């Protein structure tokens, strides 16, 4: 699979109930499916987000990102106030892409509820 943002090679970061791949170049994380129901399965697994926050932020402004799973343009889910949250989620298959550093940030107590509210219900 090719990274939907930088087109680098993806490798397995987590394989189980939830399949997660990480780009070997930009270190972004691709979730085969991420919903509110699956979110608790990520607690304690923040270490899979091993990329640099600075590298991840360079990809924040990409707006048109194709879903590697179904080739549809992913929606940009975002909040700007009071927290800044921005990530891509496919409206068709619920695949989700987080830039490097975003998973660690969004699972923190400060961001968790707002992040969860942007994820699909099921």
N, C-alpha and C positions, 0 to 999 in steps of 0.2 A: 504494500500500500504506500501511496505517496502522501506526504503532508499537504493538507489543504491550504496552508498559508505559504510555506517556503519551498514546497515540492521536494523536500528532503526525504530520505528513507525512514520509514517508521519501524519500530521494534516493540516487542511486547513488554509492557510495564506491569501489567496485572492481568491474570487470566483465572477466571473462576465464575462466580455468579455475575460479575461485571467484567467485561473485556475492555482493557485500556491499553492504548499504544502510545509510545512517546517518539517524537521526531528526533532523529539522531543529530540534526542540524540546529534547529531553533529550540528544541526541547519542549515544545508545546505538547499537550496531552489530548488525545482523541479518545472519546468514550463512545463505544458502539451504541450505547443507549444510557442516558442519564435522566432520571425522573426524580421527583420528590420522594417517591417510595424507595428508590435505590440509594439515595444520598447517605443514609446511616451506614451503609457498607463501606464508605470511604473513611470514616473516623478511625484514626490510628494508622492510616496509610498515606499520610501527607508526604512521606519520604519519596514517593514515586514522582513527586514534583521537584525534580532535582535541578531544574534549569535556573538560570539567572533572571532575576526580576528585570534587570536592565535590558537584557536581550528580549525578553517577553514583551516589554513595553514598546519595542520598536515595531511590533506587528499589530498593535492596538488599532491603528487607523484603517487597516484593510477592511473594506466593507463588503465586497462581493467575494464570498468564499464558497466554493462548491463542496457539497457533501461527498466524501470519498465513497460512501456506501450506496447512495442512490442518485448522485449527480445533480441534485436540486441545489439551488442557492440557499445557503443557510441563513436564517434570520439572525439579526444582531439583537441580542437581549441586553438591555442596559438600564441602569439607574445612574443619575448624575448627582442627585442631592437627597439626602445628606452624604451618602456614600457614592463612590464611583465604582460601578461594576459594569463590565462589558465582556461578553463572550458570544460565541456563535452556537446556535442550536438549529438542527434541521426540523422544519415543520412537518415533514413527512414521516421520518423514522426516529426522531428524538436523539439522533447522534449529536454529540456536543464536542466542541473544541475549546480548550482553555489554553491561553498563552502561558509560557513558563512563568512560574511564581503565583499565578492566579489561584490555583487549587489551595495552596497553603494560606493565602490571604482570605479566600472566600469561606474556608472552613473555620476560621477564627470566630470567636464568640461575637465580635463586633459586626461581622459581615454575614453570618450564617443565615439568619432569618430572611434578610433581603435577598440573598443568593437563592435560597430555597423558593422564595416567591416567584422567581423568574424561571424556574424549571417547570417542565410539563408535569401535570398531575400523575399520569400513569403512562 
